Amino acid sequence: MKNLLIIGAGQYGMVAKEIAESMRCFERIDFVDDASDIAVGKLGDIEKLIHEYDSAVVAIGNSELRLNLIKRLCEIGYEVPTLIHERAYVSPSAKIDMGCFIEP
């Protein structure tokens, strides 16, 4: 089993968590957020958290920031999975890049 770190504990982060839980492939799912009480750390902690979490996704609405953070996660050594809800239909011809969230 893998452990997933979600960058952003807001509404978008909660959606990411629900999708990840539906996949049943993560043993542990936690958040990093500079302004949340439920987070296990702040954004500046992602480098040291690599020892506890092998996967991470970015659940922040700002697309430029999201892409920059995905690049940073890859450089640190995180796997950046695609989250696909168990009830989602994905066309066989669809092209989905890493870090995407597919809702039902």
C-alpha positions as CSV (number, residue, x, y, z in Angstrom):
1,M,0.0,0.0,0.0
2,K,1.0,3.6,-0.6
3,N,0.7,6.7,1.4
4,L,-0.7,9.8,-0.2
5,L,0.0,13.4,0.6
6,I,-2.5,16.0,-0.7
7,I,-1.2,19.5,-1.1
8,G,-4.1,21.7,-0.1
9,A,-6.8,20.9,2.5
10,G,-9.5,23.1,1.2
11,Q,-12.6,22.1,-0.8
12,Y,-10.5,20.8,-3.8
13,G,-8.4,18.8,-1.3
14,M,-11.4,17.2,0.2
15,V,-12.6,16.1,-3.3
16,A,-9.2,14.6,-3.9
17,K,-9.3,12.7,-0.6
18,E,-12.8,11.3,-1.4
19,I,-11.6,10.1,-4.9
20,A,-8.4,8.6,-3.4
21,E,-10.4,6.8,-0.7
22,S,-12.6,5.3,-3.4
23,M,-9.6,3.8,-5.1
24,R,-8.7,1.8,-2.0
25,C,-5.0,1.7,-2.8
26,F,-3.7,4.2,-0.2
27,E,-3.0,3.1,3.3
28,R,-2.7,6.6,4.6
29,I,-4.0,9.9,3.1
30,D,-3.1,13.2,4.7
31,F,-2.8,16.9,3.9
32,V,-0.2,19.6,3.8
33,D,-1.5,23.2,4.0
34,D,-0.2,26.4,5.5
35,A,-3.6,27.4,6.9
36,S,-5.3,24.2,8.1
37,D,-5.6,22.5,11.5
38,I,-6.1,19.1,9.9
39,A,-2.8,19.2,8.0
40,V,0.2,17.1,9.0
41,G,2.5,19.9,7.9
42,K,3.0,23.0,5.9
43,L,4.0,23.4,2.3
44,G,7.6,23.9,3.4
45,D,7.6,20.4,4.9
46,I,7.1,18.4,1.7
47,E,10.7,17.6,1.3
48,K,11.1,16.0,4.7
49,L,7.7,14.2,4.4
50,I,9.0,12.1,1.4
51,H,10.1,9.5,4.0
52,E,6.5,8.9,5.1
53,Y,4.6,9.5,1.8
54,D,5.6,8.0,-1.5
55,S,2.8,9.7,-3.5
56,A,1.5,13.3,-3.6
57,V,-1.0,15.3,-5.5
58,V,-1.7,19.0,-5.7
59,A,-5.3,20.2,-4.9
60,I,-4.9,23.9,-5.4
61,G,-7.1,25.8,-7.8
62,N,-4.4,28.1,-9.2
63,S,-3.3,26.2,-12.3
64,E,0.2,27.9,-12.6
65,L,0.9,27.2,-8.9
66,R,-0.4,23.7,-9.3
67,L,1.9,22.9,-12.2
68,N,4.9,24.4,-10.4
69,L,4.2,22.3,-7.3
70,I,3.7,19.1,-9.4
71,K,7.2,19.7,-11.0
72,R,8.6,20.2,-7.5
73,L,7.1,17.0,-6.2
74,C,8.6,15.1,-9.1
75,E,12.0,16.6,-8.4
76,I,11.8,15.6,-4.8
77,G,11.0,12.1,-5.7
78,Y,7.2,11.7,-5.1
79,E,5.0,9.7,-7.4
80,V,2.2,12.0,-8.7
81,P,-0.7,9.7,-9.4
82,T,-3.9,10.3,-11.3
83,L,-6.9,9.9,-9.0
84,I,-9.9,8.3,-10.7
85,H,-13.0,7.7,-8.7
86,E,-14.2,4.1,-8.7
87,R,-17.5,5.1,-10.3
88,A,-16.0,7.4,-13.0
89,Y,-16.3,6.4,-16.6
90,V,-13.2,7.2,-18.6
91,S,-13.3,6.7,-22.4
92,P,-10.6,4.3,-23.6
93,S,-9.4,7.0,-26.0
94,A,-9.0,9.6,-23.2
95,K,-5.5,10.9,-22.5
96,I,-5.1,11.7,-18.8
97,D,-1.9,13.2,-17.5
98,M,-0.4,12.7,-14.0
99,G,-2.0,14.5,-11.2
100,C,-5.4,14.7,-12.7
101,F,-8.6,14.1,-10.6
102,I,-11.5,12.3,-12.3
103,E,-14.8,12.5,-10.4
104,P,-17.8,10.2,-10.9
